[in-house]
């Protein structure tokens, strides 16, 4: 019963996180109104912590022992990894992003929350019409944070014993639809191979196992956006009478790909196993905004929004890690308990974004 309660609590927390994230992200298209180049910089600064956290989660939770299955053996494991966003990545300084010289940030020197930051709006950014120099054509505040500095990701994976001391591992999360909010899906594949069998000095050592592991995972999230002409009517007193489009095809897609390679060691006793891994993790994140987005313009002394002045599929960028590197070292250690065929494991990965993982499974060696 406790395990069921923990699993339900995790699912509820994941759903809450997704809905909070979506609620804040619905407002980020406002940043398109000033400059597409500036919007890309703001999107990256705002979303980077969650992109990094998802990447860290994807590279975790792959194993709970260095021991491989016998031919035909298998394990089925449900785990939840939770990446911890460092406090330094919960805010960013818009004035240091290299925004256009037409952008005015108020108050000067104010920090903006990232998606993992506090649930409050950031500084106001505005743009003047470059021709007249005195008409405000864009004005918005950077989005609120979610207030969630821990990012969870559930994993369901199957490991199968193959020939010559090799396991194949598959992980999958079916496309989960959150109604009007969007959807999320994930899949991955990994291979673990015993090194112990090839080293004469330790080949016959009881309880000790040594192996090498590599795994690739891909996570895709789609979120519905909603930037309507009424935003400019409220913020700029713009004339929107010439705008007739529905603007109902706006979406944001975040694609995160993770690859990890590790040397694993474990001491596997009848009930308890102690395991550790050292290696690297590599992530690649792409952010795209698709659909049509209404944009303001100036005619005479008036700000107007009309169908002919819109941006279509405006954003397609590759996001780098917070430290500027896609490949990072990782160190992992954990413990697994086995009761007949039931396994329960916990581990912690030390990295720039540390990850705690807990899992429950069945295993037939």
C-alpha positions as CSV (number, residue, x, y, z in Angstrom):
1,X,0.0,0.0,0.0
2,X,2.8,2.4,0.8
3,X,4.4,1.8,-2.6
4,X,1.1,2.6,-4.3
5,X,0.7,5.8,-2.3
6,X,4.2,6.9,-3.2
7,X,3.6,6.1,-6.9
8,X,0.3,8.1,-6.9
9,X,1.9,11.0,-5.1
10,X,4.7,11.0,-7.8
11,X,2.2,11.0,-10.6
12,X,0.2,13.8,-9.0
13,X,3.4,15.8,-8.5
14,X,4.4,15.3,-12.1
15,X,1.0,16.4,-13.4
16,X,1.1,19.4,-11.1
17,X,4.5,20.3,-12.4
18,X,3.4,20.1,-16.0
19,X,0.3,22.2,-15.4
20,X,2.3,24.8,-13.6
21,X,4.9,24.9,-16.3
22,X,2.2,25.2,-19.0
23,X,0.4,28.0,-17.1
24,X,3.6,30.1,-17.1
25,X,4.7,29.2,-20.6
26,X,1.4,30.3,-22.1
27,X,2.6,33.9,-21.5
28,X,6.1,33.6,-23.1
29,X,4.9,34.4,-26.7
30,X,4.5,38.0,-25.5
31,X,8.3,38.2,-25.8
32,X,8.0,37.8,-29.6
33,X,6.4,41.3,-29.9
34,X,9.7,43.1,-29.6
35,X,12.3,41.3,-31.6
36,X,12.6,37.7,-32.7
37,X,16.4,37.7,-32.0
38,X,15.7,39.1,-28.5
39,X,12.9,36.6,-28.0
40,X,15.3,33.7,-28.7
41,X,17.7,35.0,-26.1
42,X,15.0,35.4,-23.5
43,X,13.4,32.0,-24.2
44,X,16.8,30.3,-23.7
45,X,17.5,32.1,-20.5
46,X,14.0,31.4,-19.1
47,X,13.7,27.8,-20.1
48,X,17.3,26.5,-19.8
49,X,17.0,25.2,-16.2
50,X,14.1,22.8,-17.2
51,X,15.9,21.8,-20.4
52,X,19.0,20.9,-18.4
53,X,16.9,19.2,-15.7
54,X,15.0,17.0,-18.2
55,X,18.4,16.2,-19.8
56,X,19.8,15.1,-16.5
57,X,16.8,12.9,-15.8
58,X,17.0,11.2,-19.1
59,X,20.6,10.2,-18.4
60,X,19.7,8.7,-15.0
61,X,17.8,5.8,-13.7
62,X,19.2,3.3,-16.3
63,X,20.7,0.7,-13.9
64,X,20.7,-0.5,-10.3
65,X,23.5,-3.1,-10.6
66,X,26.5,-3.8,-12.8
67,X,25.4,-7.4,-12.9
68,X,24.0,-8.6,-16.3
69,X,21.1,-11.1,-16.8
70,X,21.6,-14.6,-18.0
71,X,20.2,-15.3,-21.4
72,X,16.4,-14.8,-21.3
73,X,16.5,-13.1,-17.9
74,X,14.7,-9.8,-17.5
75,X,13.7,-7.0,-15.2
76,X,10.8,-4.6,-15.4
77,X,11.3,-1.4,-13.4
78,X,9.3,1.8,-12.8
79,X,11.5,4.6,-11.5
80,X,11.2,8.3,-10.9
81,X,14.2,10.6,-11.3
82,X,14.2,14.1,-9.9
83,X,16.7,16.7,-11.1
84,X,17.6,19.5,-8.7
85,X,17.9,23.0,-10.2
86,X,20.8,24.9,-8.5
87,X,19.8,28.2,-6.9
88,X,22.1,30.1,-9.2
89,X,19.9,29.0,-12.2
90,X,16.6,30.3,-10.8
91,X,17.2,33.9,-12.0
92,X,18.8,35.6,-14.9
93,X,19.8,39.2,-15.8
94,X,18.1,40.4,-19.0
95,X,20.6,43.2,-19.3
96,X,23.4,40.7,-19.8
97,X,21.7,38.8,-22.7
98,X,22.9,41.2,-25.4
99,X,19.4,42.4,-26.3
100,X,18.7,45.0,-29.0
101,X,19.7,48.6,-28.1
102,X,16.0,49.4,-28.7
103,X,15.0,47.4,-25.7
104,X,14.4,49.2,-22.4
105,X,14.5,47.2,-19.2
106,X,12.9,48.5,-16.1
107,X,13.8,48.6,-13.3
108,X,17.4,48.8,-14.3
109,X,19.5,45.9,-13.0
110,X,16.4,43.8,-12.0
111,X,16.7,40.0,-12.1
112,X,14.1,37.9,-13.8
113,X,12.9,34.5,-12.6
114,X,13.7,31.5,-14.8
115,X,11.1,28.8,-15.2
116,X,12.4,27.2,-12.0
117,X,12.4,30.6,-10.1
118,X,9.8,32.3,-7.9
119,X,6.2,32.6,-8.9
120,X,6.4,36.3,-9.7
121,X,6.8,38.3,-12.9
122,X,10.2,39.8,-13.8
123,X,11.2,43.3,-15.1
124,X,9.3,45.1,-17.8
125,X,10.9,45.2,-21.3
126,X,9.6,47.7,-23.9
127,X,10.5,48.8,-27.4
128,X,9.9,52.1,-29.2
129,X,9.0,52.5,-32.8
130,X,12.4,52.9,-34.6
131,X,11.0,55.5,-37.0
132,X,9.3,57.9,-34.6
133,X,11.3,56.9,-31.6
134,X,8.4,57.9,-29.2
135,X,5.7,55.3,-29.8
136,X,5.8,52.1,-27.7
137,X,5.2,49.2,-30.0
138,X,5.9,46.3,-27.6
139,X,5.7,46.0,-23.8
140,X,5.8,42.9,-21.6
141,X,7.0,41.6,-18.4
142,X,9.2,38.5,-18.3
143,X,7.1,35.4,-17.2
144,X,6.7,34.2,-13.7
145,X,8.6,31.1,-12.5
146,X,6.8,28.0,-11.4
147,X,8.4,28.0,-8.0
148,X,9.4,24.3,-8.6
149,X,13.2,23.8,-8.3
150,X,12.8,20.0,-8.5
151,X,11.9,18.5,-11.9
152,X,10.6,14.9,-11.9
153,X,10.5,12.4,-14.7
154,X,9.0,8.9,-14.5
155,X,10.6,6.0,-16.4
156,X,9.2,2.5,-17.3
157,X,11.9,0.3,-18.6
158,X,12.5,-3.3,-19.5
159,X,15.9,-5.0,-19.4
160,X,16.5,-8.3,-21.3
161,X,19.5,-10.7,-21.1
162,X,21.1,-11.5,-24.4
163,X,24.2,-13.5,-25.3
164,X,27.8,-13.0,-24.2
165,X,27.0,-11.1,-21.0
166,X,25.0,-8.4,-22.6
167,X,21.7,-6.7,-21.6
168,X,19.4,-4.6,-23.8
169,X,17.3,-2.1,-22.0
170,X,14.3,-0.3,-23.3
171,X,12.4,2.6,-21.7
172,X,9.1,4.1,-22.7
173,X,6.5,6.6,-21.6
174,X,3.5,6.6,-23.9
175,X,2.3,9.9,-25.3
176,X,0.4,11.4,-22.4
177,X,-2.2,14.0,-23.3
178,X,-2.9,16.8,-20.8
179,X,-6.0,18.0,-22.7
180,X,-5.8,21.6,-23.8
181,X,-2.4,22.0,-22.1
182,X,-0.4,19.7,-24.4
183,X,1.3,16.3,-24.4
184,X,4.5,14.5,-23.4
185,X,6.2,11.3,-24.7
186,X,9.5,9.6,-24.2
187,X,11.5,6.5,-25.4
188,X,15.1,5.2,-25.0
189,X,17.4,2.3,-25.5
190,X,20.5,1.2,-23.7
191,X,23.1,-1.6,-23.7
192,X,25.0,-3.1,-20.7
193,X,28.0,-5.4,-21.3
194,X,29.9,-7.4,-18.6
195,X,33.6,-6.5,-18.4
196,X,34.2,-8.9,-15.6
197,X,34.0,-11.9,-17.9
198,X,37.0,-10.7,-19.9
199,X,39.3,-10.0,-17.0
200,X,41.1,-13.1,-15.7
201,X,42.0,-11.5,-12.3
202,X,38.4,-10.8,-11.3
203,X,36.5,-13.2,-13.5
204,X,35.8,-15.7,-10.6
205,X,35.4,-13.0,-7.9
206,X,32.2,-13.7,-6.0
207,X,29.6,-10.9,-5.6
208,X,31.7,-8.3,-7.5
209,X,30.6,-7.2,-11.0
210,X,32.0,-4.8,-13.5
211,X,30.4,-3.6,-16.7
212,X,30.1,-0.8,-19.2
213,X,26.8,0.9,-20.1
214,X,25.6,3.2,-22.8
215,X,22.0,4.6,-23.2
216,X,20.1,7.1,-25.4
217,X,16.8,8.7,-24.4
218,X,14.5,11.2,-26.2
219,X,11.8,13.3,-24.5
220,X,9.4,15.4,-26.5
221,X,6.9,17.8,-25.0
222,X,4.3,19.8,-26.9
223,X,2.5,22.7,-25.2
224,X,-0.3,24.9,-26.5
225,X,0.3,28.6,-26.6
226,X,-2.1,31.5,-26.7
227,X,-1.0,34.9,-28.0
228,X,-4.1,36.9,-29.1
229,X,-4.4,40.4,-30.5
230,X,-6.3,41.4,-27.3
231,X,-2.9,41.4,-25.5
232,X,-1.8,44.4,-27.4
233,X,-5.2,46.1,-27.0
234,X,-4.7,45.9,-23.2
235,X,-1.0,46.7,-23.0
236,X,-0.6,49.2,-25.8
237,X,-4.2,50.4,-26.5
238,X,-3.7,49.0,-30.0
239,X,-6.4,49.0,-32.6
240,X,-7.2,45.3,-33.3
241,X,-10.2,45.8,-35.6
242,X,-8.2,44.7,-38.7
243,X,-7.3,41.4,-37.0
244,X,-9.7,38.6,-38.0
245,X,-7.6,35.4,-37.6
246,X,-8.2,32.9,-34.8
247,X,-4.5,32.4,-34.0
248,X,-5.4,29.0,-32.6
249,X,-2.4,27.0,-34.0
250,X,0.3,28.1,-31.7
251,X,2.5,25.4,-30.1
252,X,5.8,25.1,-28.4
253,X,7.9,21.9,-28.8
254,X,10.8,21.1,-26.6
255,X,12.9,18.1,-27.8
256,X,15.5,16.9,-25.3
257,X,17.9,14.1,-26.3
258,X,20.3,12.5,-23.8
259,X,23.2,10.1,-24.1
260,X,25.2,8.6,-21.3
261,X,28.2,6.3,-21.1
262,X,29.4,4.7,-17.8
263,X,31.7,2.2,-16.2
264,X,29.6,0.4,-13.6
265,X,30.7,-1.6,-10.5
266,X,28.6,-3.3,-7.9
267,X,28.7,-5.7,-5.0
268,X,25.7,-8.0,-5.4
269,X,24.8,-9.9,-2.2
270,X,21.6,-12.0,-1.8
271,X,19.4,-9.2,-0.4
272,X,21.4,-6.0,-0.9
273,X,23.5,-4.6,-3.7
274,X,25.7,-1.6,-3.6
275,X,26.5,0.0,-7.0
276,X,28.3,3.0,-8.5
277,X,28.9,4.4,-11.9
278,X,31.3,7.0,-13.4
279,X,31.1,8.4,-16.9
280,X,29.7,11.2,-18.9
281,X,26.3,12.6,-20.0
282,X,25.6,14.5,-23.1
283,X,22.4,16.5,-23.9
284,X,21.0,18.3,-26.9
285,X,17.8,20.4,-26.7
286,X,15.8,22.0,-29.4
287,X,13.1,24.6,-28.9
288,X,10.6,25.5,-31.6
289,X,7.6,27.7,-31.7
290,X,5.1,26.9,-34.6
291,X,2.0,28.6,-35.8
292,X,0.9,32.2,-36.4
293,X,1.5,35.0,-33.9
294,X,-0.1,38.5,-34.2
295,X,2.4,41.4,-34.1
296,X,1.9,45.1,-33.6
297,X,2.9,47.8,-36.0
298,X,2.7,51.6,-36.3
299,X,0.5,53.5,-38.7
300,X,0.7,57.2,-38.3
301,X,0.5,57.7,-34.5
302,X,-1.5,54.5,-33.8
303,X,-0.4,51.0,-32.9
304,X,-2.4,48.5,-34.8
305,X,-2.6,44.7,-35.2
306,X,-3.7,43.3,-38.6
307,X,-3.5,39.9,-40.2
308,X,-0.9,40.9,-42.7
309,X,1.6,41.6,-39.9
310,X,2.2,38.3,-38.2
311,X,5.1,35.9,-37.4
312,X,4.8,32.3,-38.6
313,X,7.0,29.5,-37.0
314,X,9.2,32.2,-35.5
315,X,11.5,30.2,-33.2
316,X,13.8,27.2,-34.0
317,X,16.9,27.2,-31.7
318,X,19.3,24.7,-30.2
319,X,19.8,25.4,-26.5
320,X,23.2,24.9,-24.8
321,X,23.7,23.8,-21.2
322,X,24.0,26.4,-18.5
323,X,27.8,25.9,-18.3
324,X,28.1,26.2,-22.1
325,X,29.0,22.5,-22.5
326,X,26.7,19.7,-23.8
327,X,28.9,16.9,-22.4
328,X,29.5,16.7,-18.6
329,X,31.0,14.2,-16.2
330,X,28.7,12.3,-13.8
331,X,29.3,10.2,-10.7
332,X,26.5,8.0,-9.4
333,X,26.1,5.7,-6.4
334,X,23.1,3.7,-5.0
335,X,21.7,0.8,-3.1
336,X,19.2,-1.9,-4.2
337,X,17.2,-4.3,-2.1
338,X,15.9,-7.5,-3.5
339,X,13.1,-9.6,-1.9
340,X,12.5,-12.7,-4.0
341,X,11.8,-11.1,-7.4
342,X,10.9,-7.7,-6.1
343,X,13.5,-4.9,-6.2
344,X,13.6,-1.5,-4.6
345,X,16.5,0.9,-5.4
346,X,17.7,4.4,-4.6
347,X,20.6,6.3,-6.0
348,X,22.0,9.8,-6.3
349,X,24.0,11.3,-9.2
350,X,26.4,14.1,-8.6
351,X,26.6,16.5,-11.5
352,X,26.0,20.2,-12.4
353,X,22.3,19.2,-12.1
354,X,22.2,16.5,-9.4
355,X,19.6,13.8,-9.7
356,X,17.9,11.6,-7.1
357,X,16.2,8.4,-8.3
358,X,13.9,5.8,-6.7
359,X,12.6,2.7,-8.4
360,X,10.5,-0.4,-7.9
361,X,10.7,-3.5,-10.1
362,X,10.7,-7.2,-10.6
363,X,13.8,-9.1,-11.7
364,X,14.4,-12.7,-13.0
365,X,18.1,-13.3,-13.4
